[in-house]
Amino acid sequence: MRKVIYIPLDERPCNRLFPMMMAESQHTIEIVSPPIRLLSQKKRAADVEGLWDYVFRQIDTSEALIMPLEMMGYGGLLPSRLHHRDNQQRKILIERIKRLKIMAPDLKIYMSALIMRTPQYNSADEEPDYYEEYGYSLFRKAYLSDKKKRVGLSVNEDEEQNSIEIPEVYQRDYEERRQYNRETLLDILELVESQVIDFMVIPQDDSSEYGYTAIDQQQICEKIRELRLQTKVMMYPGADESGATLLGRCFNELMGQCPKIYPYFSGINGPAIIPKYEDRPMYESLQSHIYAAGCQEAESVSEADFILAINCPGKTMEEAPMQGEKDISYTSHRHLLSFAYHIRQWLDMNKPVALADCAFINGGEVELVTLFDDLEILDRLISYKGWNTYCNTLGTSIAQGIFAYHQLDVHSITHHLIYHLLDDLFYQAIIRPQITATLKDKGLSYFDLKTQGALISKEIERQMHRYYQHFIKHSFKNVKITELKAYSPWNRMFEVGLELKIEVK
């Protein structure tokens, strides 16, 4: 079996478990990953020395390494936004990456490196402490400054920019860290040029048209063009799907394949819609994710290895918890029944279909899933995902398609479908907002469940069973959920982890 080392971006299920779960459906590569004790724990940095020792001990018997700069360079995703590293530590990092190729010249190295995000709100949950009070101001001041340089400001915007006050110590801390991260990323690009790193993705988390992230993006784009790395480095919106994307690409290259994907949107406007928290139209990100995963776009259904069905908004994207009163354009500017009938027709032709449920942000669409259930095609899909952002869903849907389209491991595919229905649809779109509304009366908050995490998880489990039984009427008739346990990886409501076991009769 061919061995691949997989280092996650952080310890949450979306980064640590999802990619490993996808690879379970095949038996041609062995995925090894460091023990969780070496990884980060939210803001607590990982044991970086231990991780490097783990990697160096594994490379002699491995064909490929997938690693994020954030984990190996800073100790994790959140530590990459909090560190105080110096130029000597950057030099050590670069030398370690070079040493990998010296010790194992045939090792294929796939790397991801994020452009540090700039959230558009006040919260220190994932940022420095001062972001609780000055987060939006940091974002907005840079946004207006960048916009002024590029296209100019209105009178009101100019007045707003002049009125924003941020303590100098906080702005300096924030900008110095961004500069360090950006310069490190630029140095990493030179390792791609010298063929130390074989392929690299640069996802952008919470991206915006103007501001810090856009400024960094411009400098990095210039470096990519200067070094002529357009075929080896790809930059696009995303973050938590990047490990799955690189694992999918690695698998394709090890197997000598380049799957053809036929994308099909549920609405005519879909390809041109700019999703929330992203900076470009859906179709532009789609192309980036297809090629980053080592695939190509098919021109017709007949030549496709699998179909990527993308459920999109009709006109504008709303939050999933709001879908009970969704905008009329969800009906007037797309036709879900036609979308479903096309998919049923392709399934009847034995074409594998992966469904990316991207009509809403932060959760799937109940109407879509119940329609698929009524047509008895829900359990015939090779993938269902609808979590967090458009590109999170897009990247993991493509990766799952890569591993599932010709393996057809019924148990593995069914496990994936039910897992993401429970998480992406029932938890994120329905259960999470309902439980969140009760937290204040219990002295809890969305970002801190205090000592009540286990009790909240029990309630999540109960409601998952309830909604699964309520909504899933015609699918998975030969499947029994034998174990379902929920847990909160970061003791907050944003994400949930599941221990799921099923029995396929």
PyMOL commands that set and color helices and strands:
alter all, ss='L'
color gray80, all
select helices_A, chain A and resi 13-16+18-23+36-38+48-61+69-74+79-81+87-103+131-150+155-163+168-193+212-227+242-255+270-272+282-292+320-325+329-332+336-348+366-374+378-380+390-404+410-442+450-471
alter helices_A, ss='H'
color red, helices_A
select strands_A, chain A and resi 2-6+29-32+64-68+108-112+199-204+233-237+260-265+296-297+306-311+318-319+353-357+360-361+383-385+479-487+497-504
alter strands_A, ss='S'
color yellow, strands_A
deselect
rebuild
show_as cartoon
